[in-house]
């Protein structure tokens, strides 16, 4: 009986000292496209020659949890906003779905103790009391405080991909000759214009003051050789 009890005690001890994340479901952080446009449908706008009439930017990336206050310590006096290796800003993202009832995710960062330390967080960025856990092989179910404690510690922000994450589209006003206006279309990846994605467009306003390029429909209100006033009527992109 003593031998069996000893084996059971050792087994319980080993289970208690194993990583709490071993059986947790991994969180999936999908890429998404963040879209910026310099216009609103139906609003009058003005552009001068050489400047964009229409500008759209499509950026590929992922959401991450941004720290709302500086100088917050989670483990061994290490600031959660600064890498323990490089000193660069830490990006916190969901690593696991937290199985408890006071949080949704466990955040980790490759730059903060190589993802050995996790922070429990709700989807809206708020954190419970004692949200810090060690989740590597030496971790346990024990939770630790974060200093100073602030409930709304994180806010959801957008992190672009590092390489070629931005695609930019421009319609640039090029002036007017008699009743014809000229517009240049340019398409970029990052800061480089894509080969074959520069076009010169001409529209005769005596035929119609409604012009269209691809999925963008524009009403020209007034045009001179130096500037143009217009409204974007529709855009599906």
WOUR-V537942 format. One record per residue. N is the residue number from 1. RES is the residue in one small letter. PSI is psi in degrees with one decimal (* if undefined). Layout:
BEGIN
n	res	psi
N	RES	PSI
N	RES	PSI
END
This chain:
BEGIN
n	res	psi
1	x	-39.0
2	x	-38.1
3	x	-42.5
4	x	-43.5
5	x	-39.1
6	x	-41.0
7	x	-42.1
8	x	-41.0
9	x	-43.1
10	x	-40.8
11	x	-45.0
12	x	-40.4
13	x	-42.4
14	x	-40.3
15	x	-41.8
16	x	-27.2
17	x	-1.3
18	x	165.1
19	x	131.0
20	x	-20.0
21	x	-2.2
22	x	-40.1
23	x	10.5
24	x	149.3
25	x	133.5
26	x	140.4
27	x	143.4
28	x	120.7
29	x	103.4
30	x	150.2
31	x	147.9
32	x	167.6
33	x	121.9
34	x	124.8
35	x	129.3
36	x	134.5
37	x	144.1
38	x	12.6
39	x	161.4
40	x	141.7
41	x	132.6
42	x	-1.1
43	x	132.2
44	x	136.9
45	x	158.9
46	x	138.7
47	x	142.7
48	x	165.0
49	x	133.1
50	x	-8.9
51	x	154.6
52	x	134.7
53	x	-48.5
54	x	132.9
55	x	125.3
56	x	138.7
57	x	127.3
58	x	117.2
59	x	126.3
60	x	136.8
61	x	-161.8
62	x	154.4
63	x	146.3
64	x	170.4
65	x	114.6
66	x	136.6
67	x	131.7
68	x	-17.8
69	x	152.4
70	x	169.0
71	x	52.7
72	x	130.4
73	x	131.7
74	x	-30.9
75	x	123.8
76	x	45.9
77	x	19.9
78	x	124.5
79	x	129.5
80	x	-9.4
81	x	-3.3
82	x	133.2
83	x	139.1
84	x	-9.0
85	x	-43.4
86	x	-17.9
87	x	3.6
88	x	166.8
89	x	137.8
90	x	137.0
91	x	116.7
92	x	126.9
93	x	155.3
94	x	128.1
95	x	-41.4
96	x	157.2
97	x	120.6
98	x	127.3
99	x	-4.1
100	x	-179.4
101	x	7.9
102	x	28.3
103	x	162.2
104	x	-39.6
105	x	163.4
106	x	116.3
107	x	143.0
108	x	169.0
109	x	135.6
110	x	-25.8
111	x	-3.9
112	x	99.8
113	x	33.8
114	x	42.4
115	x	17.0
116	x	-21.9
117	x	129.5
118	x	151.8
119	x	123.6
120	x	134.4
121	x	151.3
122	x	163.5
123	x	-32.0
124	x	2.9
125	x	-6.0
126	x	154.7
127	x	150.5
128	x	178.7
129	x	145.9
130	x	63.6
131	x	-2.9
132	x	134.8
133	x	146.4
134	x	121.7
135	x	11.6
136	x	-165.7
137	x	-22.6
138	x	7.8
139	x	174.5
140	x	-176.0
141	x	-4.5
142	x	138.8
143	x	148.0
144	x	157.8
145	x	163.2
146	x	139.3
147	x	123.9
148	x	154.3
149	x	130.4
150	x	122.4
151	x	-48.7
152	x	62.7
153	x	-34.9
154	x	155.3
155	x	144.4
156	x	128.4
157	x	173.6
158	x	133.8
159	x	110.0
160	x	154.0
161	x	157.1
162	x	-38.8
163	x	127.9
164	x	44.6
165	x	-16.4
166	x	135.5
167	x	127.8
168	x	141.5
169	x	135.5
170	x	140.9
171	x	115.5
172	x	128.3
173	x	130.3
174	x	7.3
175	x	-177.8
176	x	140.8
177	x	111.8
178	x	-117.0
179	x	7.0
180	x	128.6
181	x	150.3
182	x	134.9
183	x	137.5
184	x	135.6
185	x	130.8
186	x	143.7
187	x	132.7
188	x	153.6
189	x	116.4
190	x	-119.8
191	x	4.6
192	x	131.5
193	x	131.1
194	x	137.4
195	x	132.2
196	x	4.8
197	x	41.3
198	x	123.9
199	x	145.9
200	x	124.1
201	x	142.7
202	x	137.9
203	x	129.5
204	x	110.0
205	x	-14.0
206	x	-19.9
207	x	-40.7
208	x	145.0
209	x	6.5
210	x	118.6
211	x	158.0
212	x	138.1
213	x	122.0
214	x	-120.7
215	x	12.0
216	x	121.7
217	x	128.8
218	x	138.1
219	x	121.1
220	x	119.3
221	x	-38.6
222	x	139.4
223	x	135.0
224	x	-176.0
225	x	-9.0
226	x	-24.1
227	x	168.4
228	x	139.5
229	x	135.2
230	x	169.2
231	x	140.3
232	x	117.7
233	x	-37.5
234	x	151.7
235	x	124.8
236	x	-1.9
237	x	*
END
